[in-house]
């Protein structure tokens, strides 16, 4: 009965959180690549 009130997977919020996490990871990777390329040019 306790599992009825404690959902193991919340898809409505989970998909949003996964997409935000993926966007942040892509942004960090692009920022690091841009910094690496600008350091090589100088």
DOTOR-456217 format. One record per atom (N, C-alpha, C, CB): residue in three letters; x, z, y negated; residue number from 1. Coordinates in steps of 0.05 Angstrom, whole numbers, plus 5000, padded with zeros to 4 digits. Glycine has a CB too. Layout:
('ala'; (X; Z; Y); NUM)
...
// end
This chain:
('unk'; (5017; 5000; 5024); 1)
('unk'; (5000; 5000; 5000); 1)
('unk'; (5017; 5000; 4975); 1)
('unk'; (4981; 5024; 5000); 1)
('unk'; (5041; 5012; 4977); 2)
('unk'; (5058; 5013; 4953); 2)
('unk'; (5069; 4986; 4947); 2)
('unk'; (5082; 5033; 4957); 2)
('unk'; (5073; 4968; 4967); 3)
('unk'; (5083; 4941; 4962); 3)
('unk'; (5063; 4924; 4947); 3)
('unk'; (5090; 4928; 4989); 3)
('unk'; (5038; 4932; 4948); 4)
('unk'; (5017; 4917; 4933); 4)
('unk'; (5021; 4920; 4903); 4)
('unk'; (4989; 4926; 4941); 4)
('unk'; (5030; 4943; 4894); 5)
('unk'; (5034; 4948; 4866); 5)
('unk'; (5063; 4942; 4857); 5)
('unk'; (5028; 4977; 4860); 5)
('unk'; (5081; 4936; 4876); 6)
('unk'; (5109; 4930; 4869); 6)
('unk'; (5116; 4902; 4879); 6)
('unk'; (5128; 4951; 4882); 6)
('unk'; (5110; 4882; 4863); 7)
('unk'; (5117; 4854; 4871); 7)
('unk'; (5147; 4850; 4873); 7)
('unk'; (5104; 4834; 4852); 7)
('unk'; (5155; 4837; 4895); 8)
('unk'; (5184; 4833; 4899); 8)
('unk'; (5194; 4810; 4882); 8)
('unk'; (5190; 4828; 4928); 8)
('unk'; (5177; 4790; 4878); 9)
('unk'; (5185; 4766; 4862); 9)
('unk'; (5164; 4761; 4841); 9)
('unk'; (5189; 4741; 4880); 9)
('unk'; (5173; 4760; 4816); 10)
('unk'; (5155; 4754; 4794); 10)
('unk'; (5163; 4726; 4784); 10)
('unk'; (5156; 4775; 4771); 10)
('unk'; (5149; 4705; 4794); 11)
('unk'; (5157; 4678; 4788); 11)
('unk'; (5153; 4670; 4759); 11)
('unk'; (5142; 4658; 4806); 11)
('unk'; (5132; 4681; 4746); 12)
('unk'; (5127; 4673; 4719); 12)
('unk'; (5149; 4682; 4700); 12)
('unk'; (5100; 4685; 4709); 12)
('unk'; (5160; 4706; 4704); 13)
('unk'; (5182; 4715; 4687); 13)
('unk'; (5209; 4706; 4699); 13)
('unk'; (5181; 4745; 4684); 13)
('unk'; (5211; 4703; 4725); 14)
('unk'; (5236; 4697; 4737); 14)
('unk'; (5246; 4669; 4730); 14)
('unk'; (5234; 4699; 4767); 14)
('unk'; (5228; 4650; 4729); 15)
('unk'; (5236; 4622; 4723); 15)
('unk'; (5247; 4621; 4694); 15)
('unk'; (5213; 4603; 4726); 15)
('unk'; (5234; 4636; 4676); 16)
('unk'; (5243; 4636; 4648); 16)
('unk'; (5270; 4649; 4646); 16)
('unk'; (5223; 4651; 4630); 16)
('unk'; (5275; 4671; 4660); 17)
('unk'; (5300; 4684; 4659); 17)
('unk'; (5322; 4667; 4671); 17)
('unk'; (5299; 4711; 4674); 17)
('unk'; (5317; 4653; 4693); 18)
('unk'; (5337; 4636; 4706); 18)
('unk'; (5344; 4613; 4687); 18)
('unk'; (5327; 4625; 4733); 18)
('unk'; (5324; 4601; 4674); 19)
('unk'; (5330; 4579; 4656); 19)
('unk'; (5346; 4588; 4632); 19)
('unk'; (5304; 4565; 4647); 19)
('unk'; (5340; 4612; 4621); 20)
('unk'; (5356; 4622; 4599); 20)
('unk'; (5384; 4628; 4607); 20)
('unk'; (5342; 4648; 4587); 20)
('unk'; (5387; 4639; 4631); 21)
('unk'; (5414; 4645; 4641); 21)
('unk'; (5430; 4619; 4645); 21)
('unk'; (5413; 4661; 4668); 21)
('unk'; (5417; 4599; 4656); 22)
('unk'; (5431; 4573; 4660); 22)
('unk'; (5439; 4561; 4633); 22)
('unk'; (5413; 4554; 4675); 22)
('unk'; (5421; 4563; 4613); 23)
('unk'; (5428; 4551; 4587); 23)
('unk'; (5451; 4566; 4574); 23)
('unk'; (5403; 4553; 4568); 23)
('unk'; (5452; 4592; 4577); 24)
('unk'; (5474; 4608; 4566); 24)
('unk'; (5501; 4600; 4580); 24)
('unk'; (5469; 4638; 4569); 24)
('unk'; (5499; 4597; 4607); 25)
('unk'; (5523; 4589; 4622); 25)
('unk'; (5533; 4562; 4613); 25)
('unk'; (5518; 4590; 4652); 25)
('unk'; (5515; 4543; 4610); 26)
('unk'; (5523; 4516; 4601); 26)
('unk'; (5535; 4517; 4573); 26)
('unk'; (5499; 4497; 4601); 26)
('unk'; (5523; 4533; 4555); 27)
('unk'; (5534; 4536; 4528); 27)
('unk'; (5562; 4548; 4528); 27)
('unk'; (5515; 4553; 4511); 27)
('unk'; (5566; 4569; 4545); 28)
('unk'; (5593; 4581; 4546); 28)
('unk'; (5614; 4561; 4557); 28)
('unk'; (5592; 4606; 4563); 28)
('unk'; (5606; 4546; 4577); 29)
('unk'; (5625; 4527; 4589); 29)
('unk'; (5632; 4505; 4568); 29)
('unk'; (5614; 4514; 4614); 29)
('unk'; (5613; 4495; 4554); 30)
('unk'; (5618; 4475; 4533); 30)
('unk'; (5636; 4486; 4511); 30)
('unk'; (5592; 4463; 4522); 30)
('unk'; (5631; 4511; 4503); 31)
('unk'; (5647; 4524; 4482); 31)
('unk'; (5676; 4527; 4491); 31)
('unk'; (5635; 4551; 4474); 31)
('unk'; (5680; 4535; 4516); 32)
('unk'; (5707; 4538; 4526); 32)
('unk'; (5721; 4511; 4528); 32)
('unk'; (5707; 4551; 4554); 32)
('unk'; (5707; 4490; 4537); 33)
('unk'; (5719; 4464; 4539); 33)
('unk'; (5725; 4453; 4511); 33)
('unk'; (5700; 4444; 4553); 33)
('unk'; (5708; 4458; 4491); 34)
('unk'; (5714; 4449; 4464); 34)
('unk'; (5739; 4463; 4453); 34)
('unk'; (5690; 4454; 4446); 34)
('unk'; (5741; 4489; 4459); 35)
('unk'; (5765; 4504; 4449); 35)
('unk'; (5790; 4494; 4463); 35)
('unk'; (5762; 4534; 4454); 35)
('unk'; (5788; 4487; 4489); 36)
('unk'; (5812; 4477; 4503); 36)
('unk'; (5820; 4450; 4492); 36)
('unk'; (5806; 4476; 4533); 36)
('unk'; (5801; 4433; 4487); 37)
('unk'; (5808; 4406; 4477); 37)
('unk'; (5818; 4407; 4448); 37)
('unk'; (5783; 4388; 4478); 37)
('unk'; (5808; 4425; 4432); 38)
('unk'; (5818; 4427; 4404); 38)
('unk'; (5846; 4439; 4404); 38)
('unk'; (5800; 4444; 4387); 38)
('unk'; (5853; 4456; 4424); 39)
('unk'; (5880; 4467; 4425); 39)
('unk'; (5900; 4446; 4434); 39)
('unk'; (5881; 4490; 4443); 39)
('unk'; (5892; 4427; 4450); 40)
('unk'; (5911; 4407; 4460); 40)
('unk'; (5917; 4386; 4438); 40)
('unk'; (5900; 4392; 4484); 40)
('unk'; (5898; 4381; 4420); 41)
('unk'; (5902; 4361; 4400); 41)
('unk'; (5922; 4369; 4378); 41)
('unk'; (5875; 4354; 4387); 41)
('unk'; (5925; 4395; 4374); 42)
('unk'; (5942; 4405; 4352); 42)
('unk'; (5971; 4406; 4361); 42)
('unk'; (5933; 4432; 4342); 42)
// end
